[in-house]
Amino acid sequence: MTSTTHRVLTFGAAAGLLAAGLGACATDGTSSAAGAAGVTKDAIKVGGVLTVTSATGYSTGGSELGAKARFDRANAEGGVHGRKIDYVGTEDDGMLPDKGAAGAKKLVQRDKVFALVPVSAPQFGGAEFLEQQKVPWFGWATGPFWCGKTSAFGFNGCLAPKPGQQTQTWWGNQVAAQIGGAKGKTVWIQATDSTASKYGVATMGKSFTAAGFTLAGSSAALPAQAPPQDWSPYVNKIMKSAGGKAPDVLVSVMAGGKFNSGLYAALKEAGFKGLITDATSYDPKAVADPQAARALDGVYAAPQFEPYESDVPEVAKMKADLRKAGGPSAVLDQHAAIGYWSADVFLKILEKTGEDVTRDAFFKAANGFDYQNKGFGQIAYPAGKTASNGCGALVRLSGGEFVVAQHLKCFPNTTL
């Protein structure tokens, strides 16, 4: 209750005003005893946290367009059970954990959002706060801070499970299919010294060995905040990693175009002829930069959704929604799709929740949620809290254009 008088109140009057105050909060939907923060009879308020800017040049900012596009379509169709989605915008964490935590607190405590959608930040620092506050958050679950939390919902599951839990094999299997099989083939995995990237060494290693590759080695020695001026020590190690020769496959789990383009250019200069693959190079901006485009030419990006170049109806609908929301100049990059499908999963759970929307009711609806969509594959909770959804594709940059190398396919997980 907000104080509007300095008079001494009797116990009965104070109790009456307190009850009235709680009633008013429940009516305007910004807060209620039932926990329905951000919910009114007409709208549900959400906002996101993304790495829009960073020292390495890496950005997930396109996820905002994706989420907005999907919410716009939902609103145009009448909302969810009559409630429109009120998207309040995005907080930029700058790839700094403390800044991400501050952004999450602002959205919850000041903006009074019901949920955070989308969240896509390799070093997101708001996970524990959101778990403590029981605020749902949806996005690209690239780090261990996503996994095992009641509040966290990766649209593609948990990509950094704990040892003994289930991890994906789709990436290794898709690369094996691309090169005619994994038997007798070697793979090197390159990471930076960051939590998400280092964890990726273990999960990617398992993905490729489960598909039949031999692990030539791995490294997480690169500093996470800026690429090195001299790539030769790293390249020399890679080029001799497979018994004195170069591996057949190089897998990068580094977040940042400058890291990947720098490494790939140095590898090509050293004579590397193997297949190069990563999770981040499916980006039209890379084609616009001649130097980066040369470095990335021939690289196989590995998105966890059916690529834009596909003729699948769900993808056609997504592209139409993105262009309607962002105009003819809308950038259809990987992050736009991630934001779109994250919002789509959130909306589907919200629909299952029903008309009486509280966070408790939302979490109850999410428990036992099972959803399939040809745009991104499949997701089920609670399984998706501790395991990947097992789905992914390969896209190759060739002559300045992206080409589908392997369409989206789902594979059984394996134990990490």
C-alpha positions in Angstrom: 0.0 0.0 0.0 1.3 3.4 -0.9 1.1 6.0 1.9 -1.0 9.1 1.0 -1.5 10.5 4.4 0.5 11.2 7.6 -2.3 10.6 10.0 -2.2 7.8 12.5 -4.6 5.1 11.2 -6.5 2.8 13.3 -5.8 -0.9 12.8 -9.2 -1.4 11.2 -8.8 1.5 8.8 -5.3 0.4 7.9 -6.5 -3.1 7.2 -9.3 -1.7 5.0 -6.9 0.4 3.0 -4.5 -2.6 2.6 -7.3 -4.8 1.3 -8.4 -2.0 -1.1 -4.8 -1.6 -2.3 -4.5 -5.3 -3.0 -7.7 -5.3 -4.9 -6.5 -2.4 -7.0 -3.3 -4.2 -7.9 -5.2 -7.3 -8.9 -7.5 -5.2 -11.1 -4.8 -3.4 -13.0 -2.8 -6.6 -13.5 0.7 -5.2 -12.7 0.8 -7.3 -9.6 -1.5 -9.6 -7.7 -1.6 -12.0 -4.8 -2.0 -14.8 -7.4 1.3 -13.9 -9.0 -0.2 -12.6 -12.3 2.3 -9.8 -12.7 2.1 -8.2 -16.1 -1.4 -9.6 -16.8 -4.5 -7.5 -17.4 -7.9 -8.5 -18.8 -6.7 -7.3 -22.2 -2.9 -7.8 -22.3 0.1 -9.8 -21.2 3.4 -7.8 -20.9 6.7 -9.3 -22.0 10.2 -8.1 -22.8 13.6 -9.6 -23.7 17.3 -9.6 -22.9 19.7 -9.9 -25.9 23.3 -9.3 -26.7 22.6 -6.5 -29.1 26.2 -5.1 -28.9 29.5 -6.6 -27.8 33.2 -6.1 -27.9 33.6 -9.0 -30.3 31.0 -7.8 -32.7 28.7 -10.7 -31.9 25.0 -9.7 -31.8 21.7 -11.6 -31.2 19.7 -8.4 -31.7 17.7 -9.8 -34.6 15.8 -11.9 -32.1 13.8 -8.8 -31.2 12.4 -8.7 -34.7 11.6 -12.4 -34.6 9.7 -12.2 -31.4 7.9 -9.0 -32.4 6.8 -10.6 -35.7 5.3 -13.6 -34.0 3.6 -11.5 -31.4 2.2 -9.2 -34.1 0.6 -12.1 -35.8 -0.8 -13.4 -32.6 -2.3 -10.0 -31.8 -3.7 -9.6 -35.3 -5.5 -13.0 -34.8 -7.1 -11.6 -31.6 -4.4 -12.5 -29.0 -4.4 -15.5 -26.7 -7.7 -16.0 -25.1 -8.5 -12.4 -25.9 -5.3 -10.9 -24.5 -2.9 -9.1 -26.7 0.9 -9.4 -26.2 2.3 -6.1 -25.0 6.0 -6.3 -26.0 8.0 -3.6 -24.1 11.3 -4.1 -25.9 14.7 -5.4 -25.3 17.5 -4.9 -22.8 21.1 -5.1 -24.3 23.5 -7.0 -22.0 26.6 -6.2 -24.1 27.7 -9.8 -23.5 28.4 -8.8 -19.8 26.8 -11.0 -17.1 26.2 -8.1 -14.6 24.5 -6.0 -17.3 22.2 -8.9 -18.2 21.2 -9.4 -14.6 20.4 -5.7 -14.4 18.3 -5.8 -17.5 16.4 -8.8 -16.2 15.7 -7.0 -12.9 14.5 -3.9 -14.7 12.0 -5.8 -16.8 10.7 -7.7 -13.8 10.8 -5.0 -11.0 10.2 -1.8 -13.0 8.4 -2.8 -16.2 6.4 -5.6 -14.4 6.6 -8.1 -17.2 4.9 -11.5 -17.0 7.8 -13.3 -18.8 11.1 -12.6 -20.6 10.8 -13.4 -24.3 13.3 -13.7 -26.0 16.5 -14.2 -24.0 19.5 -14.9 -26.2 22.8 -14.0 -24.6 25.9 -16.3 -24.4 26.9 -14.8 -21.0 23.5 -14.0 -19.6 23.7 -13.1 -15.9 20.0 -13.0 -14.9 19.3 -16.7 -14.7 19.4 -17.1 -10.9 17.3 -13.9 -10.3 14.6 -15.1 -12.7 14.5 -18.5 -11.1 14.2 -17.0 -7.6 11.4 -14.7 -8.8 9.7 -17.6 -10.7 9.6 -15.5 -13.9 9.4 -17.6 -17.1 12.0 -16.9 -19.8 12.3 -18.3 -23.3 15.1 -18.3 -25.9 18.2 -19.9 -27.2 19.5 -22.2 -24.4 23.2 -22.0 -25.3 24.7 -22.1 -21.8 24.5 -24.3 -18.7 22.7 -21.5 -16.8 19.5 -22.4 -18.8 19.4 -26.1 -17.8 17.5 -27.7 -15.0 15.6 -24.5 -14.0 11.8 -24.3 -13.5 11.7 -20.9 -15.1 13.9 -21.4 -18.2 12.5 -22.7 -21.5 14.9 -23.2 -24.4 12.8 -23.4 -27.6 15.3 -26.1 -28.6 15.7 -27.6 -25.2 18.9 -27.5 -23.0 22.1 -27.4 -25.1 24.5 -27.7 -22.2 23.2 -30.6 -20.0 25.1 -32.0 -17.1 27.1 -35.2 -17.3 24.8 -38.2 -17.2 22.0 -36.2 -19.0 21.0 -36.3 -22.6 22.8 -34.3 -25.3 22.4 -33.9 -29.0 23.8 -35.9 -31.8 22.2 -34.1 -34.7 25.2 -31.9 -35.6 27.6 -34.8 -35.8 25.1 -36.8 -37.8 24.3 -34.0 -40.2 28.0 -33.4 -40.9 28.6 -37.1 -41.4 25.8 -37.2 -43.9 27.3 -34.2 -45.7 30.7 -35.8 -46.2 29.6 -39.4 -46.8 30.0 -40.9 -43.4 32.2 -40.4 -40.3 34.1 -43.6 -40.3 37.9 -42.9 -40.2 37.2 -39.1 -40.0 38.7 -36.8 -37.4 37.3 -33.6 -35.8 38.8 -30.7 -33.9 36.6 -28.5 -31.6 37.6 -24.8 -31.0 36.2 -22.7 -28.2 36.9 -19.5 -26.3 37.5 -19.1 -22.6 33.8 -18.4 -21.8 31.3 -20.5 -19.9 29.0 -21.4 -22.8 31.8 -21.9 -25.3 33.8 -24.1 -23.0 30.8 -26.2 -22.2 30.2 -26.6 -25.9 33.5 -28.5 -26.2 32.1 -31.4 -24.2 28.6 -31.4 -25.9 30.0 -31.0 -29.4 32.6 -33.6 -28.7 29.9 -36.1 -27.7 27.8 -35.2 -30.7 30.5 -36.0 -33.2 31.9 -39.1 -31.5 28.4 -40.5 -31.2 28.1 -40.0 -34.9 31.2 -42.0 -35.5 34.0 -39.3 -35.7 37.3 -39.6 -33.9 38.1 -36.6 -31.7 41.5 -35.2 -32.8 41.5 -32.6 -30.0 39.9 -29.4 -28.7 40.9 -26.1 -27.2 39.2 -23.3 -25.2 42.4 -21.2 -24.9 41.2 -18.2 -26.9 40.3 -15.2 -24.7 36.6 -14.6 -24.9 36.6 -10.8 -25.1 38.7 -10.2 -28.3 40.2 -12.3 -31.0 44.0 -12.6 -31.1 46.3 -10.5 -33.3 48.3 -13.6 -34.2 46.3 -16.7 -35.1 49.4 -18.9 -36.0 49.8 -20.7 -32.6 46.2 -21.8 -32.7 46.3 -22.7 -36.4 49.5 -24.6 -36.1 48.1 -26.7 -33.3 45.0 -27.5 -35.3 46.9 -28.4 -38.5 48.9 -31.1 -36.6 46.2 -32.3 -34.3 45.2 -35.5 -36.2 48.4 -37.5 -35.9 50.5 -34.8 -37.4 48.1 -33.7 -40.0 44.9 -31.5 -40.2 41.6 -32.9 -39.1 38.8 -33.7 -41.5 36.3 -31.4 -39.7 36.8 -28.1 -37.7 33.9 -27.3 -35.3 33.8 -23.8 -33.9 31.7 -23.1 -30.8 32.8 -19.5 -30.6 30.3 -16.6 -30.4 31.5 -13.8 -32.6 32.0 -13.1 -36.3 35.4 -11.7 -35.7 36.6 -14.9 -34.0 35.3 -17.2 -36.7 36.2 -15.2 -39.7 39.7 -14.6 -38.3 40.3 -18.3 -37.5 38.8 -19.5 -40.9 40.9 -17.0 -42.9 44.1 -18.2 -41.1 43.2 -21.8 -41.6 42.6 -21.4 -45.3 45.9 -19.5 -45.6 47.6 -22.5 -43.9 46.1 -24.9 -46.4 43.2 -26.4 -44.4 41.0 -28.4 -46.8 38.5 -29.9 -44.4 34.9 -29.1 -43.6 34.4 -26.1 -41.3 31.1 -25.7 -39.3 29.8 -23.4 -36.6 26.5 -22.3 -35.0 26.7 -18.6 -35.8 27.7 -17.9 -39.5 24.2 -18.1 -40.9 24.2 -14.3 -41.1 23.4 -12.1 -44.2 25.6 -9.4 -42.7 28.6 -11.6 -43.2 28.0 -11.6 -47.0 27.9 -7.8 -47.0 31.5 -7.6 -45.7 33.8 -8.8 -48.5 36.6 -9.9 -46.1 34.3 -11.9 -43.9 32.5 -13.3 -46.9 35.8 -14.7 -48.2 36.6 -16.2 -44.8 33.2 -17.8 -44.4 32.8 -19.0 -48.0 32.3 -22.8 -47.9 31.5 -22.9 -44.2 28.6 -25.0 -43.0 26.5 -23.1 -40.5 24.3 -25.3 -38.2 21.0 -23.6 -37.4 18.4 -25.3 -35.2 15.5 -24.5 -37.4 14.6 -25.2 -41.0 16.5 -22.6 -43.1 14.9 -19.6 -44.8 15.9 -21.0 -48.2 13.5 -23.9 -47.6 10.0 -24.1 -49.2 8.4 -25.6 -46.0 5.1 -23.8 -45.4 6.0 -22.9 -41.8 9.1 -21.2 -43.0 7.2 -19.3 -45.6 4.8 -18.0 -42.9 7.7 -17.0 -40.7 9.3 -15.0 -43.5 6.1 -13.3 -44.3 5.6 -12.4 -40.7 9.2 -11.0 -40.4 8.8 -8.9 -43.5 5.5 -7.6 -42.3 7.0 -6.6 -39.0 10.3 -5.3 -40.2 9.5 -4.0 -43.7 11.2 -4.9 -47.0 14.7 -4.3 -45.4 14.1 -6.8 -42.6 17.2 -8.9 -42.0 16.3 -12.6 -42.1 19.1 -13.9 -40.0 19.5 -16.8 -37.6 18.6 -14.7 -34.6 15.3 -13.5 -36.1 14.3 -17.1 -36.4 15.4 -17.9 -32.9 13.3 -15.0 -31.5 10.4 -16.1 -33.7 10.3 -19.7 -32.6 11.0 -18.8 -28.9 7.9 -16.6 -29.0 5.9 -19.3 -30.8 6.6 -21.8 -28.0 5.8 -19.2 -25.4 2.4 -18.5 -27.1 1.6 -22.2 -27.4 2.1 -22.7 -23.6 0.1 -19.5 -22.9 -2.7 -20.9 -25.0 -2.6 -24.2 -23.0 -2.6 -22.2 -19.7 -6.2 -21.0 -20.4 -7.9 -17.8 -19.5 -6.9 -17.6 -15.8 -3.2 -16.6 -16.3 -0.9 -16.7 -13.4 2.7 -17.8 -13.4 1.8 -20.9 -11.3 -0.8 -21.8 -13.9 1.6 -21.2 -16.7 4.3 -23.5 -15.2 1.6 -26.1 -14.6 0.6 -26.0 -18.3 4.3 -26.2 -19.4 4.7 -29.4 -17.4 3.7 -32.1 -20.0 3.8 -29.7 -22.9 4.6 -31.4 -26.2 4.8 -29.5 -29.5 6.0 -30.3 -33.0 6.5 -27.8 -35.8 8.4 -28.3 -39.1 9.9 -24.9 -38.6 12.1 -25.9 -35.7 11.4 -29.6 -35.1 10.0 -30.4 -31.7 10.1 -29.5 -28.0 8.7 -31.2 -24.9 8.9 -30.1 -21.2 10.1 -31.2 -18.7 12.4 -33.2 -21.0 13.6 -30.0 -22.7 14.8 -28.7 -19.3 17.8 -31.1 -19.3 18.1 -32.3 -22.9 18.4 -30.9 -26.4 15.4 -31.3 -28.7 17.8 -33.1 -31.0 17.1 -31.2 -34.2 19.2 -29.1 -36.6 20.1 -28.3 -40.2 23.2 -27.4 -42.2 23.5 -24.3 -44.5 26.5 -23.6 -46.7 27.7 -20.2 -47.8 28.7 -20.5 -51.5 29.6 -17.6 -53.7 27.9 -15.0 -51.4 24.6 -17.0 -51.1 23.3 -19.4 -48.5 22.3 -22.9 -49.8 20.6 -25.6 -47.8 23.0 -28.5 -47.4 21.0 -30.6 -45.0 17.3 -29.9 -44.2 16.2 -29.9 -40.6 16.2 -33.4 -39.1 15.9 -34.7 -35.6 18.1 -37.4 -34.2 18.1 -39.4 -30.9 20.1 -37.9 -28.1 22.9 -39.6 -26.3 24.2 -39.6 -22.7 26.8 -36.9 -21.9 
